């Protein structure tokens, strides 16, 4: 998912993902509800949760579905293996677009892209981003 500050660079980022071996099978822009955001960031609480809501609600994101063999691991490398773009691999999306992600009051760089960590998160988040696919995961 491209976060709000990355939307204006969506073509460049999606192209980079595809050039690095992943096939984008579908994508859409959307506004997340607070309930959907909570499902995606289920482990975020307290002041960080409040900042997360402020960052996302009423702002457009781009959700994308990618595939290839080992898509989860490949996307992890393409996005960056760390959440802080300043310490991500130089050729990762998070590092290349780190200037879009302003530092916040928690003193770390936000990053511009979210990815699922494992198969369960892929399934759970696909239902959020592409509800028409819900039957594929039941």
N, C-alpha and C positions, 0 to 999 in steps of 0.2 A: 504494500500500500504506500503510495506516495503521499506524504503529509502535506498540509496546506501550502507551506512555503515552496514546495517543489513543483506544484501544478504548472507554473509557467514554463518549466523545463521538461515537461512530461515526454515530449517527442524525443528529445535528446537522451533522456534516461531510459526510456523503453527501447530505443534503438541500441543503446549500449548493452542492455541486458540481452537482447537478441544476438548482437554481434559476438557475445561471449557464450553462445551455445544454448540458450534457453528459448523455447518457442512460447510466445504469448498467445494463449488460446482464447482469451476473452479479457476485456477490461471495461470499466465504467467509472464515471465520476459520480460522486454521491455525497450527501450530507449524513453524517453518523448521528444516531440518536444517543442519548446518554446511556441507555440500556445496551446498545451495540458496543459503544466505547468501553463500557464496564466489562463486557465479555472478552474483548480483545486485550484489555489491560487489567485483567482480573487480579494481578498480583501488585497493583499500584494502590497505595493508600495515603491518607493524611494530606499534608500540604502538597505532595507531589501529585496526588489524584486531582486536587483542585486546580493545579497548574495544567494538568493534562486536559481536563474539561475545558478550561479557558482556551487552550491551544487548538482544540479540535471542534468544539461545538459551534454550529452555524458557519463552518468553513468547509469548503469543498476538498475532498480527498479523491485520489484515483486508486481504485482497487484493480488488481490484475491477477490473472491466473496463468501460471507458467507450467511448462512440462518439458521433460526430457528424462533420460535415465539419471538417477540421483539428483533430481531437481532441488530438493531441500538443501542438500550440501552444496550444490553448485551455486544456488542463489545466495547462500550464506557467504561464499567467497566473493561473489560479485558485489553484494551489498557492503560487505565488510564484516569481519568476524568480531569486532568490538562495537559497542554502542556509541562510544565517543569517537566521532570522526577524526579528531586530531591524532589518535593513535591507531587508526585503521590503516590497512594496506593502502599505499599510494594510489594504486589503480582501482580502488573500490569506489562505488557510488557515494558512500558516506564521506570518504575523504575528498573526492573530486569536487563535491558540491558542499563542502563544509562551510563555505562562506555564506550560504543561504541560511544556515542554522545558527541563529544568534545564541550567545551565551545567555543563560537566564539566572535567576536569583539563587539557583542551586549550584552555580559555578561549574557547570559542565555544558558542553555543546549539546544542543539537541541534534538529532540526526534527521535526515529528510525522508528516510524510508523505513518501513516496518516490514518484517517478514516473519512468517511462522517458524517456530523453532523445531517442530517435529510433526509427524503425520497426524496426530490428534489435533494439534492446533490448525493444521492445514484444513482438516475436515470441518472443525468448528467454525473457522473463519470463512471458509468457502460458503457456508450456509448464510452467514451474515452478509457477505459481499454479493453473493449470487443466489438469492433465495429460490430461484427457479431450479437450482440443482439439489435442493433439499432431499428429494427422493433418492439421489445417488448415494446418500450417506446414512440411510436408515436400514 
